[in-house]
Amino acid sequence: MSDFAAGGIEILRARARISRKGQPNMKIKSIDGTTDSPCSCGSWFEHWKKFSRQTITYCPVEGCLNTDLVGAHVQKADDPDNAWYIYPLCSAHYMHSGELHVSDSYALVPASKKETCER
């Protein structure tokens, strides 16, 4: 096998690893009526960035490439954990009422100000 062909195979393998990394493997649901409780971080999206220590460009919902991200109040779907979390979603998915399939590459940050920004 030529060096060029071997290099091409490695590029394909790397692309396959990258495409699997952000696959949707977590289910969440947005919580209604939570925008009335402001956060001292400036916004709930800033809260998420500060406490997750992550950056994000695109909405992590399966198949979505929107970039207008907000910090959404969410809960884990189909999980006994009833805690509230902040998770980045685009404005369209923020208003979604059903389950969302998202990447678990991004952290769920506690929405409780007592556990985070009011410590």
N, C-alpha and C positions, 0 to 999 in steps of 0.2 A: 504494500500500500504506500502510495506517495505521501510525502510530508504534507502536501496540500490537502489530500483526502483525509488524512488523519486529523489535521487541524479543523477541517469542516465538520467531522464527526464530533469533536470536542465542543465546537460552537453549538451544535444541535443539542448535545447533552446539557450544556450550560443553560440554553434557552428552556429546555424541559424542566430543569430544576427551578428556574425563575418563575415559570408559569404555574408551577404547583405551589410555590411559596405563599401566595396571597389568595389561595382558593377559599371560597366561602365554606367555613366549617364551624360556624357558630350561629345560633338563632337568637335574635333579640326582638323586642317589641317596644315601640315608642310609648311614652307615658304622656297623656294629655294634661293640659292645664298646669304646666310647671314653669312657665316663663315668668311668672309673677314673683319668683323668689330670686332676687339678684345676687350675684356673687362678687366678692371684693376683688377678684382677679381681673375684672373688667368685662368679661363675658364668659359664658360657659365653655366656649371653644378655647379661650385662653386658659381657663381652669384645666381643661383636658390636656392641653399642650404642656402646661407647667407640671402637672402631677404624673403624666404618663412619660414625660421626657422623650416624646416621639414627635415626628413631623409627618405630615400627610398632605398629598396634593389632590388626590381623587377620592370621591365617595367610595367607601369600602363595600358597598352593596354589590352583589353579584351582577356583572354586566353594566354597571353605571360608571360613566366617566365625567360626571358633573364635578365642578370645582368650587361651587358656592357652599362651603362647609360651615356648619354650625355645631355647637356642642349640644347634642340632644340628650334629654333624660330618657333612659331606657331601662328595661329589666331583661333578664335572661328569659327566653321563652322555653316552655316545657322543662322548667327547672324549679325545684323547691325553694331556691334562693329568691326571696322577694325583695332583696335590696335594690335601691335605685343607683344607677350609674350614669356617668357622662360618657358618651361615645360620639365620634365625629360622623355626621351624616350630611348629605346635601339638603337644601331646603325642601326639595320635593319628597325625599324619603323621611325627612323629619316629620312631615304631616301624614305619613302612611299609618294606617290603623291596624294592619295585620302584622304577621311575622316577617322579619327580614333575614335573609341569609347573607351573612357578612364574614369577612376574614377575621380569624382570631390572631392575626399578626399585630393587631392594634389592641391596646389595653382598654379594659373597662375601668374607669376611674370612679371611685366612690363619689356620689353626689352630696353626701353629707358634709356640710361645711365644717362641722365640729371635728371630723376626721381629717380634714385637709386644710383649707385656707384660713380657718379660724383657730388653728392650733397655736 
